[in-house]
């Protein structure tokens, strides 16, 4: 400190030098002598904070790997490994999807008829004519559901038909919807359309005054039969005569099949197909070719799992200093790398024990990818269970990966414990930094006061010397 004071006093008489006074120069010089200690603490804190963030990001990757492992071990995963696809010769006629249970091979489907909604059409009514049941309440019953409709005085056919349609459409219990269709500018007809396709959902009705007024009676229309009355441009009737024709009809491998829907999931095992249009008698059947879906299994099941494993490996590799600084991380890295080269012991004799046997490639950095889809496909075609077992049995790769990281995760796992330890060290170093900074500030303030005191004495002495020198000159 004596050297600092000597340096400061030698600057001058306390007047400013540039933008700084001599006292400022003194304090700056003092703080520079202490800065290395502060810098060391700040560097140490930055290193600790980096390691804590590093662990946090590593935890995220391990959690992803754990979640992907759980997905691999789901109850229905075996069927996922038996993934199938179906190619269609004419997608304009029908579309189809295949599940794992589907049998590989070829089937044919000829679409004779689509399932349709039943439509019941009333007779024609003049809109302007007075309604027959004005100023009364009548009941209409269709498919077992009834509703009362109240008509006002002076009701016309136009307003009455609208009320009937509204009463049906506003009641969700009805299995039909009603519409007023104006076939000319002066006439209209009331239509009832089933909400669901197929013969089981045909439009039936109970005789009543409302329906009788528009030409709909059991006697006239012969409902629920193969000889239902078909509507004409003026009279009531159904759009389709035979209610059975409301069902779809197809020929699957030459076998006739009918359903009340256009979607089939119970005809060919594991295949669901939906009809788009009917074919003419001269058109050839549509061909459905079912095969294993290697790309889907590789791209949506296996590779995403491998990617989560790769992310953990790459993350540990990207910072060599972190691995060197922490033996625990080096151990984790070695454990993950060794998983690849450890055989699966729980597969049946003769089945693949290593990932490389099913077409998975190991890169130099230890990351994995589906490198040979032809090999993978051969196993899918012969016995997909062999692939499933390699990942999902008690010692499968997914289980190995999950077990390898199990003690790293959780509130009492390695990463949480290590992170808490690092946070404790960060807090301690931060406290040490603040304490050192406070001590330096205190010492700097003491130095400033001491210097200013000495400076005052120096200035007084300098003034006395000048006075004495002037007195001596006068005397001489």
Secondary structure, 3 states (H helix, E strand, C coil): CHHHHHHHHHHCCCCCECCECHHHHHHHHHHHHHHHHHHHHHHHHHHHHHHHHHHHHHHHHHHHHHHHHHHHCCCCHHHHHCCEEEEECCCCCEEEEECCCCCCEEEEEEEEECCCCCEEECCCEECCCECCCCCEEEEEEECCEEEEEEECCCCEHHHHHHHHHHHHHCCCCCCEEEEEECCCCCEEEEEEEECCCCHHHCCCEECCHHHHHCCCCHHHHCCCCCCCCECCCCCCEECCCCHHHHCEEEEECCEEEEECCCEECCCCCCEEEEECCCCCCCCCCEEEEEEECHHHHHHHHHHHHHHHHHHHHHHHHCCHHHHHHCHHHHHHHHHHHHHHHCCCCCCCCCCCCCHHHHCEEECCCCCEEECCHHHHHHHHHHHCHHHHHHHHCCCCHHHHHHHHHHCCCCCCCHHHHHHHHHHHHHHHHHHHHHHHHHHHHHHHHHHHHHHHHHHHHHHHHHHHHHHHHHHHHHHC
